[in-house]
Each structure stands twice: as C-alpha cells, then as structure tokens.
C-alpha cells in the first residue's frame, strides 16, 4: 500500500491558488485511475484504488496547509504505512514555475505543510514531489502570492503542469524514485540555486 498525499487548503476560495497545486495533482491521479477522493477519514478526503500496478490511497488533507501533519500523521497510523511508503506532492515557491524536484528525504525547504508533516511523523524519510510555482515577475509578498487566485487564462497551463507531476508520481510507483528523478529533475540555474539554498 502506498499513501499519496497532495497538499493544499480546503474550500473553493483556494481551489485555483498556487498553494493548492498538490490537490490538483491528486485530482489528475484520481481521474486517471478512476478513484474518487471523497471519503472523509483522519481529517482528510481519501480514495483507494490501484495506480501504476500498485494499491494506493490518495489523500487531500482538510486541515489547512500549515497543519497538514495532523491529517497525514493520523493517516499513516491508521493505514499502517511507513513514511518511506508515502509520496507527498507540494508546491514550491523556490522553484521556477512548472519545474519539478523529486527527493526521497530532506528538509522542508521553508514549506509549512512539509514542516508540519515532518514534525508529526518525527521523520523526513518520505518521498516528496515539489512543483515550482515561482513566477517570472518579482513578487513582493510571497505569502499573499501563494494564496492568490490564478487568472482563468493560466488554468489550462496549471492543469498541464499538474498532469506532468501526476506522471512523475506514476513513474515513482512503476519504476522507482531514481528513474523518476533522472527524468523529471532539472538543475535550477546558479542564481536560483543560491536563492533556494538560502531558504
């Protein structure tokens, strides 16, 4: 059993914000696998089924981003899965728009949702798929930006990015993390690498 968690905030007012990219990725996975992610359990909506030849639970925590660990910790305990059997999909404002980074472990990188999960689990040993949301234009207030409604004209692009990230999750399940990293990870240009390191 693999637990796949997309991070975001509940409620229609957050549906098309950059911070909800994790939810959109889980929605794409659910569509492809014919799974309904609507059963309330452990402060989350979940759906069970098969994806890329494996039994999976797809989950969208309903605790708001900063308290994601409340739902994820409870799900891990109820489903009796190890953190290493979990994949967490989140946005990342340190990465350029649409760029992906897959890691098997590591720091939260300033992401409150990941930080909450690591605190709840007492571990960083879970796979994370981080999807870049940093726009090309300068942003004065990042906190406001991640909760800003995306223009309708950008939503098709967002869905395409979510679909690519869903493909990365499927490759992790089917072929392993190393192959998915080799295909989807791209090096951030040097000036952006330094910005990420400062987070």
C-alpha positions as CSV (number, residue, x, y, z in Angstrom):
1,X,0.0,0.0,0.0
2,X,1.3,3.4,-1.0
3,X,-0.1,6.6,0.5
4,X,0.0,9.6,-1.9
5,X,-0.8,13.0,-0.3
6,X,-1.4,16.2,-2.2
7,X,-1.1,19.4,-0.1
8,X,-3.4,22.3,-0.3
9,X,-6.1,24.3,1.5
10,X,-9.8,23.2,1.6
11,X,-12.6,25.3,0.2
12,X,-13.5,26.7,-3.2
13,X,-11.8,30.0,-2.4
14,X,-8.4,28.2,-2.5
15,X,-9.1,25.8,-5.4
16,X,-7.1,27.8,-8.0
17,X,-4.3,29.2,-5.9
18,X,-0.6,28.2,-6.4
19,X,-0.6,26.7,-2.9
20,X,-3.2,24.1,-4.0
21,X,-1.1,22.5,-6.7
22,X,-0.8,19.3,-4.7
23,X,-4.6,18.9,-4.6
24,X,-4.7,19.4,-8.4
25,X,-2.1,16.6,-8.9
26,X,-4.1,14.2,-6.7
27,X,-7.1,15.1,-8.8
28,X,-5.3,14.2,-12.0
29,X,-4.1,10.9,-10.5
30,X,-7.7,10.1,-9.3
31,X,-9.1,10.8,-12.8
32,X,-6.5,8.5,-14.5
33,X,-7.1,5.7,-12.0
34,X,-10.9,6.1,-11.7
35,X,-10.6,6.7,-7.9
36,X,-13.0,9.0,-6.1
37,X,-11.2,11.1,-3.4
38,X,-14.2,11.9,-1.3
39,X,-14.4,9.6,1.7
40,X,-13.7,11.6,4.9
41,X,-11.1,10.0,7.1
42,X,-8.5,11.3,9.5
43,X,-9.1,14.9,8.7
44,X,-8.7,14.3,5.0
45,X,-10.6,13.2,2.0
46,X,-9.2,9.9,0.7
47,X,-9.8,7.4,-2.1
48,X,-8.5,3.8,-2.5
49,X,-7.7,2.0,-5.7
50,X,-4.8,0.9,-8.0
51,X,-2.4,3.1,-9.8
52,X,0.6,2.1,-11.8
53,X,0.1,-1.5,-10.7
54,X,0.1,-0.7,-7.0
55,X,-2.6,-0.4,-4.3
56,X,-2.7,3.2,-3.3
57,X,-4.6,5.6,-1.1
58,X,-4.9,9.1,-2.5
59,X,-5.4,11.8,0.2
60,X,-6.2,15.5,0.4
61,X,-5.8,16.8,3.9
62,X,-8.6,19.2,5.1
63,X,-6.6,20.7,8.0
64,X,-5.3,23.7,6.0
65,X,-1.7,23.7,4.8
66,X,0.1,24.7,8.0
67,X,-1.5,21.8,9.9
68,X,-1.1,19.1,7.2
69,X,0.7,16.9,9.7
70,X,-2.4,16.4,11.8
71,X,-4.1,14.6,8.9
72,X,-1.0,12.8,7.5
73,X,0.2,11.5,10.8
74,X,-3.2,10.0,11.6
75,X,-3.5,8.5,8.1
76,X,0.0,6.9,8.4
77,X,-1.0,5.3,11.7
78,X,-4.4,4.1,10.5
79,X,-3.2,2.7,7.3
80,X,-0.1,1.2,9.0
81,X,2.3,2.5,6.3
82,X,5.9,3.6,6.8
83,X,6.8,7.2,6.0
84,X,9.1,5.8,3.3
85,X,5.9,4.3,1.6
86,X,4.4,7.8,1.3
87,X,4.7,10.3,-1.6
88,X,3.9,13.9,-0.8
89,X,3.2,16.4,-3.6
90,X,3.5,20.1,-2.8
91,X,4.1,23.4,-4.4
92,X,7.5,25.1,-4.0
93,X,7.9,28.9,-4.4
94,X,11.7,28.4,-4.5
95,X,11.5,26.7,-7.9
96,X,10.6,28.3,-11.2
97,X,7.0,27.8,-12.4
98,X,6.4,24.2,-13.5
99,X,9.9,22.9,-12.6
100,X,9.8,19.6,-10.6
101,X,12.1,18.3,-7.9
102,X,11.8,14.7,-6.6
103,X,13.6,13.8,-3.4
104,X,13.5,10.7,-1.2
105,X,14.1,12.7,2.0
106,X,15.4,16.1,3.2
107,X,14.4,19.4,4.8
108,X,11.1,21.1,4.5
109,X,12.8,23.9,2.5
110,X,10.6,26.6,4.2
111,X,7.4,24.9,3.3
112,X,5.0,24.9,6.2
113,X,3.0,21.9,5.1
114,X,6.1,19.7,4.7
115,X,7.4,21.0,8.1
116,X,4.1,20.1,9.7
117,X,4.3,16.5,8.3
118,X,7.9,16.1,9.4
119,X,7.0,17.2,12.9
120,X,4.0,14.9,13.1
121,X,5.9,11.9,11.8
122,X,9.2,12.6,13.5
123,X,10.9,11.7,10.2
124,X,11.9,13.2,6.9
125,X,12.1,9.8,5.2
126,X,9.3,10.2,2.7
127,X,9.3,10.9,-1.0
128,X,8.4,14.4,-2.0
129,X,7.5,15.8,-5.4
130,X,7.9,19.5,-5.3
131,X,6.4,21.6,-8.1
132,X,7.6,25.1,-8.8
133,X,5.2,28.0,-8.6
134,X,7.6,31.0,-8.6
135,X,6.5,33.4,-11.4
136,X,8.9,35.1,-13.7
137,X,8.0,38.5,-12.4
138,X,9.2,39.7,-9.0
139,X,6.8,39.1,-6.1
140,X,6.8,41.4,-3.1
141,X,4.7,39.3,-0.7
142,X,5.1,35.6,-1.3
143,X,2.6,34.7,1.4
144,X,-0.1,36.6,-0.5
145,X,1.0,35.3,-3.8
146,X,0.6,31.6,-2.9
147,X,-3.0,32.2,-1.8
148,X,-3.9,34.4,-4.8
149,X,-6.5,33.2,-7.3
150,X,-4.8,32.3,-10.6
151,X,-6.2,34.1,-13.7
152,X,-8.6,31.9,-15.7
153,X,-6.2,32.2,-18.7
154,X,-3.5,30.4,-16.7
155,X,-5.6,27.5,-15.5
156,X,-5.0,25.3,-18.6
157,X,-1.3,25.7,-18.1
158,X,-1.7,24.8,-14.4
159,X,-3.6,21.6,-15.3
160,X,-0.9,20.7,-17.8
161,X,1.7,21.1,-15.0
162,X,-0.4,19.0,-12.6
163,X,-0.6,16.3,-15.3
164,X,3.1,16.2,-15.6
165,X,3.6,15.9,-11.9
166,X,1.0,13.1,-11.8
167,X,3.1,11.4,-14.4
168,X,6.1,11.7,-12.1
169,X,4.2,10.1,-9.3
170,X,3.2,7.2,-11.6
171,X,6.8,6.7,-12.6
172,X,7.9,6.6,-9.0
173,X,5.3,3.9,-8.4
174,X,6.1,1.9,-11.5
175,X,9.8,2.3,-11.9
176,X,11.2,3.7,-8.7
177,X,12.3,7.0,-7.4
178,X,15.7,7.0,-9.0
179,X,14.3,6.7,-12.6
180,X,11.7,9.4,-11.9
181,X,14.4,11.7,-10.5
182,X,16.6,11.1,-13.6
183,X,13.7,12.0,-15.9
184,X,12.0,14.9,-14.1
185,X,14.6,16.7,-12.0
186,X,16.3,19.6,-13.7
187,X,19.0,21.8,-12.4
188,X,18.0,25.3,-11.3
189,X,20.2,28.0,-12.8
190,X,23.0,29.1,-10.4
191,X,21.4,32.3,-9.2
192,X,18.2,30.3,-8.4
193,X,20.1,27.6,-6.8
194,X,21.6,30.1,-4.4
195,X,18.1,31.5,-3.6
196,X,16.9,28.0,-2.8
197,X,19.8,27.3,-0.5
198,X,19.1,30.5,1.5
199,X,15.5,29.3,2.3
